[in-house]
């Protein structure tokens, strides 16, 4: 599997990353361990999780279970050094975690230590902020986004406070690199500027939603990624399962995400199924598995570091890994561009 540099960290990560947000609810510990074994054997060297996982839906009693399951695999296998491990610190407003406290120097040290304990490891390769304290236009908030209530000076002061706390964690050997998630171009630019001015940890990556159905990243953030060497770690590259086609014509498979979260996090609306039909048609005419087409397309993007896929079942994981050898023709890529123009931002 192709490896890509994780910005300027010196680490190399596989172009596909194993996501773990179902571990502990939809995916049992036994199945999760089998998934990690299989993914690493197939060439994946990158695993992503978060302190608040599992989700769909998130509940107080399940917070931290995904990290714990990875931790028991680390302890059992003795292979912690064989892969790059990423986790995340929850942002402001998530009441199940620290009563919704914002990310700050007051929360970072204790949160890192808690993740290290659950993960049964001495270090985290990539430590990410799950979403900005100030809020953002992610998660379908782009339609009504209004930054006028933000306080620039407070935001910048908090960023610097966090960077100083992160540096302390780097100095202790607890984390190797710092990344963002669900951030904007302006926010990322400020993190980069403050890090450069203060000799603090530099943003190595951005974990934002990106797929054939969600291409907010294609303009300002794409330019920032390329010019500032901050690659995208794309989550939901299959559009929360929509691009598999399994939800077409009103279908709701038992145990699927839609059976647990009917609106798919705001992605469910009539327009999205028309868009999915367009992409399914392209895949069918060219003899491609739509799952493979969606993941292979992500690899063609100039700002892509790794696409994070999640699999509820082992069988889904096996199907997903088939995307590794798929290369899309110029004709397919042109048809995908045409479909995007016909169905821009369907959710």
N, C-alpha and C positions, 0 to 999 in steps of 0.2 A: 504494500500500500504506500502511496506517495506521502512523504513527510513534508511539512511546511514549517518554516521558522516561526516561533512565537515571538514576533517582534524582535527586540534586541536583547532578549533574555538569555540567548544561547541554547534554549530548549527547542527541540523539534517535536511537533505533534502531528498525528495522523490526520489526513483530510476528512476522516469521519471520526466522530466522538460519541462514545456511549453515554447517553443520558439516563438518569436513574430516578426520575420523579415519580415513578410508580412503585418503587421498591418499598415494601412495607404495607401496602394496601392491595393494589391490583396484582402485584408481583410478589410472590412469597420469597422468603430468604433463600430457600433451596433453589428456586428458579433463578433468582437474581445472581447467585453464585455461579450457576451454570452459564448464565449470560456473560458474566465477566470472563470466565474461562474461555468461552467460545470466541468472544470478541478479540481478546488478546492473541489467541491462536490464529485468528484471521488477519492479524496485522494492526489492529487498533491499539494505540498506546496512550489513549486520552480518555479519561472518565470524568464526567461532570456531575456535581450534585449541589445541594444547598441545605443550610440548616433547617429551613422550613419544610423540606420535602419529607414524605410524599404529599402530593396534591390530588385534586379531582375527587372530592374537595379536600381542602386543608382543614384539619381538625386539631384541637389542642392536644388530644391524646396521641396523635401520630407524629407530631413535630419531632424531627431528629431521627426518625426510623431509617430513612434512606442512608444517612451517614453511618448509623450503627450497623447496618447490613454490610456496607462496604468495609467497615471496621472488622467485622467477624471474618470476612474474606481475607483481609490483610493478615490477620492473626493466624488463620488456618493455612494460608498458602505460603506465607513468608516471601511474597513477591512484590512487596510495596515498591521496591526500586525498579520494577519492570515497566512502570507506566507513569504518566503525568496525571496528577490528581488536582482537580479544581473544585472549589466549593464557594459558597456565597453567604454574605452577611445581609440579613433582611433589612429593608429600609423602613422609613417612618410609616406608621399606620397599621402594621400587621399586628393586631391585638393578641394573637396567639404566641407571639415572640416578644419577650421583654415588655409586655403591655403596650407595644406599639412605639417604643422609644425610638427617636431618630438615631442614625449612625453618627457616632462622635468618638472622641478619645475616651469617653466614659464607658463606651460599650465594646470597643474593638478588642481590647486585650482579653476580656472575659469571654467574648464570643469566639475568638480564635482558640482559646484554651479549651472551650467546650467542644468545638468541632474536632480538635486534635484528639481529645479523649474518646469521642464517639467513633472517630475514624481509626483509632488505634494506630496512630502514626506520630512521628516526631516532627513532621513538616508538611506543609501544604504547598504544592508547586505554584498554583495560581489562586490568589484570594481575590474574590470579586464582590463589589457592592451590588446587591440585587436590583435596586432601583434608587434613584436620587431622592433625598429627603424632600426636596422642593416640589416633587411630582414631575410629570413629563407628559408627552403626548402619546405614550405607548398604550397598549391594551385598548385600542379603539377610542382613546381619548383625543386622538388627532382631530376628530370631527368638530369638537368644541373647545379646542385648546386655547387658553388665554393666559399668557405669562405675566399679565400686568400686576398681579398681586405679589409677585416674587420680590424679595429684597436682595439686591445684588451684593451689598456689603456683607450681609449675614451669610449668604450662600458662600462667598469667597472665604470668609473667616472660618466657616465650618469645613470647607475643603482643606484649608491649610492645617487646621486642627487634626483632621483625619490623616493627612499625609504624615504629620509628625508622629502620630500613633502607629501608623503602618511602618515607618522607618524603625521604630523601636522593635516591632515584630520581626522585621528583616534582620536587624542586629542580633536578635535572640536566636535566629535560625528557624523561627516558626513558619515563616512564609518566604517564598523565593521571588514571587512576582505579584503584581497588582493589576486587576482588570476591572472594567465597568460592565454594567448590564442595564439595558433599557434607558440608555443615556441619549442625549442630543448632541449635535455638532458643537453648539456653544458650550455646553457643559464639559464635553471632552476637551475642547480647546483650552478651557480654564484649568482643568486638572493638569494638562500638559505644561501650560505656562507656569503654574505654581510649582510644579515638580522641578522644572528646569531652573527657576529662579532660586529655589531653596535646597537644591541637591537632594530632593526626596524621591521616593519610588515613582517611576514613570509608568503611565498607563501602557500595558502591553497588549490589551485586546478589548474588544467590545462584544458583549453577548446580547444581541438584539434579535427580535423575530424577523425571519426572512424566508420567503418561499415564492413560488410562482404566483401565489395569491396575495402576498404581502410584501410589497417592494418599496416601502418607505425609505429604505437605506440607499436607494439608487442615486441620490443626488448629493446633497451636502455631506452626508456621512460617508458616502463612497469616496468623495474627493479628499475628505479628511483622512480616511483610512490609508489611501494610497500615498498621500504626500507626507503624512506624519508617522507612517509605519505602525499603525494600530489596526490589526486585521480583525475581520468579523468572525465571531463564533456564532453561527446561525442556529437559533432554536426554532422549533416547529417548522423544519424544512418541508414537511408533508402537510402543512396547514392543519395541524391537529387531527390528522387522519383523513381530512377531506379529499386530498389528492390521491388516496388509494382507490377512491370510488365507492367505498363501502357504505357511505351514507346517501348515495343517490336514490332518487325515487322514494324518499321517506324512510329508507331502511335505518334501523337502529340495532346493530348487533348486540346481543347480550354480553355484558361485561365491557363494552366499549366505553370510551370517554363520553360519548354523547349520551349513553344510558345513565351516566352519573352526573353530567353537566349538560343539560339539554341544549343550551344556547352556545355551547363550545366557546365560552369566554367571549361572547359577542360576535363570533364568526358566523353564526347561523342566520341566514336570511335568503330570500329567493334568488338574489343575484349571484350568490356564491356558487350555487349548484349549476347555473348556466355556465359560469366560468370553468368549473370543474369539467363539465361536459366537453368544453372546448379543448382542454388539455388531454382528457381521456381519448378524444377523437384523434389527436395528433399521435399519441402513443400507439393506439390501435393500428392506424394506417402505416406506421413504420415498424410494427412488430416489436414494440417495446413494452416492458412492464412499466406502468405509470409511476410506480414507486422508484424504480431505477432511473427513469427519465427525470423525475423531480430532483433526486439527489445528484445525478450526473450533471444536471444543469447548474446546480449550486457550485460545483467544482469549477465551472467555466468563468465565474465572476472574478474580476481582477482584484477584489479586496477580500476574498474569502481565505480564511485560515483553516477553518474546520466547520463542518455541518454536524450539529448535535442531533442524533436520532434517538428516539425512545421506543422500546418494544415491551408491550405488556407480556407477551408470551415468547417462548423460545422459538417457535415456528415463525413468528413475525421477525425475529432477529435474523434468522437464516435467510428469509426473503430479502430483508434490507441489505444484507452484506453482499448480495448479488450485484449491487450497484457499482461495486468497486471496479469491475472490468468493463463497464459500459462507457462508450465514448459517443457523443452526439454529433451527428453530421451537420454540416452547414445548413442543409435544407431543414432539418428539425429545428435548429436554433432560429432560423428565419421564421418558421411557422409559430414558434413560441413567442417571438416578438410581436407577430401579428395578433396572436390571441391576447397578449397583454394589452395591446392598443384597443382591442375590442372589449376587453373586460378589465379595465384598470381599477385597482383597489376595490375588489368586490365586497370587502368587509372592513 
